Amino acid sequence: LPSLYSDPALYDLVHAEGTDDEVWLLAWIAKTHGSASKTALEPACGTGRYLAGLLRRGWTVEGYDLSARMLGFARKRLAGWKKHAKLSRGEMTSFRPRARYGLAFNLLSTFRHLMTDREALAHLRLMAAALEPGGVFVLGLDLSAYGQDEADEEVWECRQGGRRARHVVMTLPPDSERRRERIINFVAVPARGREKVLESIYDLRSYSAAELEALIAHSPLRLEACYGYDGKPAALDGAERALWLVLKSRV
């Protein structure tokens, strides 16, 4: 079956809901915890939906992604803001922007695609180097509780314009020794009286609260604040499993 990631428009459709609220929260966090500049960097920017939201709020943005297809979609979306938006092809463990930013962010557990501590630390170092003085890096991800996690399935309908789809996400309990969590995605789209199905199966690196805290302690960043996905204050203590961490340079 073809992968969801091979269809940027469909990928964008299934992730569209809630984007405006998340952009608002990013801007609020930057204003509350960061510097005064409205400049942002997004690694693994995908279809550019967060960047577009910030641009509409008067920001200057840069994004990079490994996928040429995703970047092509993002370039079309951001075409009207060429003076304030820059897009490049690059990897999370090696891309070095020339500018420094008041805000950098990596959401949707994308960080967990980095499968080793070495890769994860490389990315955190790059994010620290990309921040201007007082800037913040927002890291959004889901945590694991080994031995307590159970297989989970979420199903939701997505509609935008005249297009609709059904998205099914299954998550298998993580392996605490290998630090792997298996994710299974199915997206069904009506097509000429039948359903077109796209499938994506992959592993993400798992983090308990303690494992993530230890990783940050070895990085050039420190934890400034923590929020749940609903924007309410939280803590990196395992009680809340879906978090946005606000990180700042130790220097």
N, C-alpha and C positions, 0 to 999 in steps of 0.2 A: 504494500500500500504506500502511496506517496505520503510524505511527511507534512505536518502542519507548517513547519518552518520553510517549506518550499513554496508557500503561497502567502506572501506578505500581507495582501489585502485581507485574507481570511484570518491570519494571525492577529491583525489589527482589530478585526471585528470581535473576536472572542475576548480581547483584553480591553476593549473600549470602555466598558462600564466602570464608573468610578474615577476615571482619569482626571476630570476637572477637580474633584475633591482632593485627590492626591497632589495635584499641582498646587492647589491652594495651600496644602499642608507643607509642601516643600518650601514655598515662598515664605510661609510663616516661620518655619524653623530657621531659615537663613536669616530672617530679620531678627528673630528672638535670640538666637545663639551665635550668629555669625557676624560678618563684616557688613558694611553698608552697601557694597557693590552688588548690582543685579547682574552678575555674570555666572554662568553655570557650565559645567562639563558633565556629560553623561557617557561613561563607557558602556559598550554593548547597547547602544541606543535603539537598535531595532528599527521600527517604522517611524520613529521620531515623534510619537504622540506627546510625550512629556515635554520635549523641546518646543513643540508647537504651542503648547499651553503656556510655557514661560515666555515665549516670544510675544504672545498676545498680551502679556502683562508688562511688556516693555523691557524684557531682558535681552542680553546678548549671550548666545549659547554656542557650544561646540559639542559634537558627538562623534563617536567612532564605533564601528562594528566590523566583525569579521565577514559578515555575509554581504556579498555584492548585491543580491536581490533585495535584502532589507534596506541597504543604503540607497538603491535606486528608487524605492518607494518613498523613503524619507526625503530624498532630494526633491521629488515632485511636490511633496507636502510642504516643504519649506521654501519652495522656489520664490515666493513673494517676499522673503526676508533675507535675501542674499547678503545684504550689508551687515546683518546681525547674526547670521548663522553660518557655521562652518561644519562640514561633514568630511570624515576621512575613513579609510579602511585601516583597521588595526586590531590588535589582540589586547586583552585585559592585562597580560603579564609583561607587555613590552612597549606599548604605545606611550610616547612622551609628548604631550602638547607643548607648544612653544610658549603659550600664555599661562598665566596663573589665574585662578578663579575664586570667587567668594563662596561658591557652592559646587560640590561634586556629589553625584548620587548614583547608586547602583541598587535597584529595587527588584522585586519579584523573585528573590532567591537566585538571581543570575550569578551572584558571587559563588554559589555552591556548585557551579559547573567547573570551578577550579578544584581539582581532585586531590591535591597534596598541600601540605602546609607551606612548602617552598613556593608553589604557585600563588597561594593565597597571600603570603607575606609579600611577594613581589608586587602584587596588585595594591596592597595597602601602602607600600612604600611609594609607589607611583602616585597614588592619590594624595598622600601627604605632601609630596613634592609639587603637586599641581595646585595646591591651595595657596592663596595669598594670605598674608598675616591676618589672623582672626577668622579665616574661612572654615567651613565645616564640610565634612563628608558624611552623607546619610547612607547607611547600609541597611537595606530592608531584606529580611529573610525569616524563614520558619525554623524553629529549633526542634530538636528531638529530645525525647525522654526515654532512654533505652529501657526496655522491659515493660514499659507502660503503653507504648504506641501499638495501635492495632491497624489492620488494613482499613483503608478509608476510600470512599467513593463520593465524588461530587458531580452533580449533573445540573447544568443550567442552559437556558435558551438565550441566544444572542440575536439582537435585531438592530440594524442600523441602515437607514435609508430603505431601500427595497430588498436588502439582503438579510437572510436569517440563517442560523445554524444552531445545532445542539452540541454542546461540549461536555464530554465525560472525562474526568480525571480520576485515576485510581492511584493510590499511594500505598506501597507495601512497607511493613515495619522495617526500620533501618537495622543494619548489622553493626553492632557496636565495635567489633574488632576491625572490620574492613572499612568502616565509616562510609557505607554506601546505602542510599535510599532509592529504590526503584520507583520511577514515575511512568505511568502509562496514560497517554492521551489519545482519545478518539474524538474527531470532529465530523459530524454528519451534516451535509449540505444538500438541500433539495436540488435536483438537477434533472430536468425533462421527465418528471413523473417518477424518478427514482432517487436514491440517495447516493451522493458521492461521499466516501469515507476516507479521511486522512488519519494516519496513525503515527504516533511518535512514542518510542520507548527509550528511556535513557536513565542513567544513574546520576544522582546528585550527592555531593559530599555531605555527610550529616554532622551536625554540631549540637552538642548539649550546651547549656548555658555556661558550664565550667570550661568546656573545650573552646568556646568562642572567647570567653574572658581571657584564657591563657594565650590564645593566638594574638589578641589585641595587645596584651602585655609585652609581647615580643616585637611589636611593630612600632613605628614612630608616632602612632596615634594614641590618644587617650579617650575614654568615654566621657562625654560632656553631659549627655542626657539620653533618655530612652522613652519611646512612645509605642503604644500599640497601634495596630493598623487603623484603629478608629480615632487616632490623634490624642488619646488620653495618656497622661504620664504613666510610665511603667518602669520596671526594673529588670536588669539582666540577672535574674535569680531563679529562672525556671518556672515561675508561676505563670508568666505570660509566654505563649509559644510563638506568636507572630509579632515581630518587633521591627521598629525602625530605630537603629542606633545612630546617635549624633556623635561623630568623632571629630576631634580637633588635634592639631599637631602638638606634640609635647614641647616643642621649642618655643 
